[in-house]
């Protein structure tokens, strides 16, 4: 029971900007219970997510065995998505291509032909996956524009209901969390839309090369590069989805709460007005 309560608190704080909990290996997100252990957990006084970078201020993560070791503490830690999960460099891809070429040197023509067909099929599947990812980016961008209008409404509603109330600070903090999630989602989607350069084989290289396996070499290069692109862009879309999902869930709950409290205030005002009117009438 106690473990369940602790898990829920840690999970809840993963949504918060203050006293934030996170997992560096999953780009801040705590998705499964196994991640909510002290070896993986990062505790931060303030978290400032900004697109592909997360800034943690006054942060703790257990690196050394001694809890009070200064290596466990940092004033500022920056988690960069592109550094840890970025696209592979052309040099890295070419090294993999060279390794593949060495492996096929002694293979039969029939075996190489089978690999060509396999790689062509995988390239087609990756192209379809990229098309799906592009469609998702467009779809989520449309949702964000619509949600931004709802966010403006929530700000205006909160200012009316809690113009001079101590609870206003809590509600504005919740609105800040929602706004940060929407901005993060928009920044990830923008990143996905702006990247247009892809590493691939050139027809000139294929036409002028005298190497007998140049065709399958090109297929492997294109497959490896495209496979990495799918991985990278899928990660971008997943993070955009995560931020948008959080914003919608928190925003919907907040909207229902504001609406209910607004109705209660209206009933109270009407009741107060009726009492005053009756007293004046008498």
C-alpha positions as CSV (number, residue, x, y, z in Angstrom):
1,X,0.0,0.0,0.0
2,X,2.8,2.4,1.0
3,X,4.7,1.5,-2.2
4,X,1.6,2.3,-4.3
5,X,1.2,5.7,-2.7
6,X,4.9,6.5,-3.2
7,X,4.7,5.5,-6.8
8,X,1.6,7.7,-7.4
9,X,3.4,10.7,-5.8
10,X,6.5,10.2,-7.9
11,X,4.3,9.8,-11.0
12,X,2.3,12.9,-10.1
13,X,5.5,15.0,-9.6
14,X,6.7,14.0,-13.1
15,X,3.9,16.3,-14.4
16,X,5.0,19.2,-12.1
17,X,7.5,21.9,-12.8
18,X,8.4,22.2,-9.1
19,X,9.8,19.3,-7.1
20,X,10.0,17.4,-10.4
21,X,10.8,13.7,-10.8
22,X,12.2,12.3,-14.1
23,X,14.2,9.6,-15.8
24,X,17.2,10.6,-18.0
25,X,17.1,7.4,-19.9
26,X,13.5,8.0,-21.1
27,X,13.9,11.8,-21.8
28,X,12.3,12.9,-18.6
29,X,9.2,10.7,-18.8
30,X,8.3,8.1,-16.1
31,X,6.2,5.5,-18.0
32,X,6.4,2.3,-16.1
33,X,6.8,1.5,-12.4
34,X,10.2,0.0,-12.9
35,X,11.5,3.5,-13.7
36,X,10.4,4.9,-10.4
37,X,13.3,3.5,-8.4
38,X,16.1,5.6,-6.9
39,X,18.8,4.3,-9.3
40,X,16.9,5.8,-12.3
41,X,15.2,8.7,-10.6
42,X,16.3,12.4,-10.9
43,X,14.8,14.8,-8.4
44,X,14.8,18.5,-9.3
45,X,13.6,21.6,-7.5
46,X,12.7,23.3,-10.8
47,X,12.2,21.7,-14.2
48,X,12.1,23.9,-17.3
49,X,11.3,21.9,-20.4
50,X,11.8,23.7,-23.7
51,X,11.4,21.5,-26.7
52,X,14.2,19.1,-27.3
53,X,16.0,20.3,-24.1
54,X,15.1,19.9,-20.5
55,X,16.7,22.2,-17.9
56,X,16.9,20.9,-14.3
57,X,17.8,23.4,-11.6
58,X,19.0,22.2,-8.1
59,X,18.9,18.6,-9.1
60,X,19.8,15.3,-7.5
61,X,20.6,11.9,-9.1
62,X,22.3,9.1,-7.3
63,X,25.7,8.5,-9.0
64,X,27.9,7.8,-6.0
65,X,27.0,5.3,-3.3
66,X,27.2,8.0,-0.6
67,X,24.0,10.0,-0.5
68,X,25.9,13.2,0.5
69,X,28.5,12.9,-2.2
70,X,28.7,16.1,-4.3
71,X,28.7,14.1,-7.5
72,X,25.0,13.3,-6.9
73,X,24.1,17.0,-6.9
74,X,24.1,19.7,-9.6
75,X,23.0,23.3,-9.8
76,X,22.0,22.9,-13.5
77,X,21.7,19.8,-15.6
78,X,20.6,19.9,-19.3
79,X,19.1,16.9,-21.0
80,X,19.3,17.3,-24.8
81,X,17.3,15.0,-26.9
82,X,19.5,15.4,-30.0
83,X,22.7,14.5,-28.0
84,X,21.3,11.3,-26.6
85,X,18.8,10.2,-29.3
86,X,19.9,12.3,-32.3
87,X,20.3,11.1,-35.9
88,X,23.3,9.1,-36.8
89,X,26.1,11.0,-38.6
90,X,27.1,10.2,-42.2
91,X,30.4,8.9,-41.0
92,X,28.7,6.5,-38.7
93,X,26.4,5.3,-41.5
94,X,29.3,4.8,-43.9
95,X,31.2,2.7,-41.3
96,X,28.2,0.4,-41.0
97,X,28.0,0.2,-44.8
98,X,31.7,-0.8,-45.0
99,X,31.1,-3.5,-42.4
100,X,28.2,-4.8,-44.4
101,X,30.2,-4.8,-47.6
102,X,32.9,-6.9,-45.9
103,X,30.3,-9.4,-44.9
104,X,28.8,-10.0,-48.4
105,X,32.1,-10.4,-50.2
106,X,32.1,-14.2,-50.1
107,X,28.3,-14.6,-50.4
108,X,26.7,-16.2,-53.4
109,X,24.9,-14.2,-56.1
110,X,21.6,-15.8,-55.1
111,X,22.0,-14.8,-51.5
112,X,22.9,-11.3,-52.4
113,X,19.8,-11.1,-54.7
114,X,17.6,-12.2,-51.7
115,X,19.1,-9.5,-49.6
116,X,18.4,-6.9,-52.3
117,X,14.7,-7.8,-52.3
118,X,14.6,-7.8,-48.6
119,X,16.3,-4.3,-48.3
120,X,14.0,-2.9,-51.1
121,X,10.9,-4.1,-49.1
122,X,12.3,-2.6,-45.9
123,X,13.0,0.7,-47.6
124,X,9.4,0.8,-48.9
125,X,8.1,0.1,-45.4
126,X,10.3,2.9,-43.9
127,X,9.0,5.3,-46.5
128,X,5.4,4.5,-45.6
129,X,6.3,5.0,-41.9
130,X,7.8,8.4,-42.6
131,X,4.6,9.3,-44.5
132,X,2.5,8.3,-41.5
133,X,4.8,10.3,-39.2
134,X,4.4,13.4,-41.4
135,X,0.6,13.0,-41.4
136,X,0.7,12.8,-37.6
137,X,2.8,16.0,-37.3
138,X,0.2,17.8,-39.5
139,X,-2.7,16.3,-37.4
140,X,-1.2,17.3,-34.1
141,X,-0.3,20.8,-35.3
142,X,-4.0,21.3,-36.1
143,X,-5.0,20.1,-32.6
144,X,-2.5,22.4,-31.0
145,X,-4.0,25.5,-32.7
146,X,-7.5,24.5,-31.5
147,X,-6.3,23.8,-28.0
148,X,-4.5,27.2,-27.8
149,X,-7.9,28.8,-28.2
150,X,-9.3,26.8,-25.3
151,X,-6.2,27.7,-23.2
152,X,-7.0,31.4,-23.7
153,X,-10.5,30.7,-22.5
154,X,-9.2,29.0,-19.4
155,X,-6.9,32.0,-18.6
156,X,-9.8,34.4,-18.9
157,X,-12.2,32.2,-16.9
158,X,-9.6,31.8,-14.1
159,X,-9.1,35.6,-13.9
160,X,-12.8,36.1,-13.5
161,X,-13.5,33.4,-10.9
162,X,-10.3,33.9,-8.9
163,X,-9.4,37.5,-9.3
164,X,-8.5,38.0,-5.6
165,X,-8.4,34.5,-4.1
166,X,-5.5,32.7,-2.6
167,X,-6.4,29.6,-4.7
168,X,-5.7,31.7,-7.8
169,X,-2.0,31.0,-7.4
170,X,-2.6,27.2,-7.6
171,X,-4.9,27.5,-10.6
172,X,-2.5,29.8,-12.4
173,X,0.3,27.3,-11.7
174,X,-1.8,24.5,-13.3
175,X,-2.4,26.8,-16.3
176,X,1.4,27.3,-16.5
177,X,1.9,23.6,-16.6
178,X,-0.7,23.2,-19.4
179,X,0.9,26.1,-21.3
180,X,4.4,24.6,-21.0
181,X,3.2,21.2,-22.3
182,X,1.5,22.9,-25.3
183,X,4.6,24.9,-26.1
184,X,6.8,21.8,-25.8
185,X,4.5,19.9,-28.1
186,X,4.6,22.7,-30.6
187,X,8.4,22.9,-30.5
188,X,8.8,19.2,-31.1
189,X,6.3,19.3,-34.1
190,X,8.2,22.3,-35.5
191,X,11.4,20.4,-35.3
192,X,9.9,17.6,-37.2
193,X,8.6,19.9,-39.9
194,X,11.8,21.9,-40.4
195,X,14.2,18.9,-40.9
196,X,14.1,18.1,-44.6
197,X,17.6,16.8,-45.4
198,X,18.1,13.0,-45.5
199,X,21.3,11.1,-46.1
200,X,21.0,8.6,-49.0
201,X,22.9,7.2,-52.0
202,X,23.3,9.2,-55.1
203,X,22.5,7.9,-58.6
204,X,25.8,9.4,-59.9
205,X,27.8,7.2,-57.5
206,X,25.8,4.1,-58.5
207,X,26.3,4.9,-62.2
208,X,30.1,5.6,-62.1
209,X,31.1,2.9,-59.6
210,X,32.9,-0.2,-60.8
211,X,32.2,-2.2,-57.7
212,X,30.2,-5.3,-58.5
213,X,28.0,-5.0,-55.4
214,X,27.4,-1.3,-55.6
215,X,23.6,-1.7,-56.0
216,X,23.1,-3.7,-52.8
217,X,25.6,-1.4,-51.1
218,X,23.4,1.6,-52.0
219,X,20.3,-0.3,-50.8
220,X,21.9,-1.0,-47.5
221,X,23.0,2.6,-47.1
222,X,19.5,3.9,-47.9
223,X,17.8,1.3,-45.6
224,X,20.1,2.1,-42.7
225,X,19.8,5.8,-43.0
226,X,16.0,5.7,-43.5
227,X,15.6,3.3,-40.6
228,X,17.5,5.8,-38.4
229,X,15.3,8.7,-39.6
230,X,12.2,6.7,-38.8
231,X,13.5,6.1,-35.3
232,X,14.4,9.7,-34.8
233,X,11.2,11.2,-36.1
234,X,9.1,8.6,-34.3
235,X,10.7,9.8,-31.1
236,X,9.9,13.4,-31.9
237,X,6.3,12.6,-32.5
238,X,6.1,10.4,-29.4
239,X,7.3,13.3,-27.3
240,X,4.9,15.7,-29.0
241,X,2.1,13.2,-28.3
242,X,3.1,13.0,-24.6
243,X,3.1,16.7,-24.1
244,X,-0.2,17.1,-26.0
245,X,-1.8,14.3,-24.1
246,X,-0.8,15.7,-20.8
247,X,-2.0,19.2,-21.7
248,X,-5.4,17.8,-22.8
249,X,-5.9,15.7,-19.7
250,X,-4.9,18.4,-17.3
251,X,-6.8,21.0,-19.3
252,X,-10.0,19.0,-19.4
253,X,-9.9,18.3,-15.7
254,X,-9.1,22.0,-15.0
255,X,-12.0,23.1,-17.3
256,X,-14.5,20.9,-15.5
257,X,-13.3,22.2,-12.1
258,X,-13.4,25.9,-13.2
259,X,-16.9,25.4,-14.7
260,X,-18.3,23.7,-11.5
261,X,-16.8,26.3,-9.2
262,X,-18.0,29.1,-11.5
263,X,-21.6,27.7,-11.3
264,X,-21.4,27.5,-7.5
265,X,-20.3,31.1,-7.3
266,X,-23.2,32.1,-9.5
267,X,-25.6,30.3,-7.3
268,X,-24.1,31.9,-4.2
269,X,-24.4,35.4,-5.8
270,X,-28.0,34.8,-6.8
271,X,-28.9,33.5,-3.3
272,X,-27.2,36.6,-1.7
273,X,-29.0,38.9,-4.1
274,X,-32.4,37.3,-3.2
275,X,-31.7,37.7,0.5
276,X,-30.8,41.4,0.1
277,X,-33.9,42.0,-2.1
278,X,-36.2,40.3,0.5
279,X,-34.7,42.4,3.3
280,X,-35.1,45.6,1.3
281,X,-38.6,44.7,0.4
282,X,-39.6,44.1,4.0
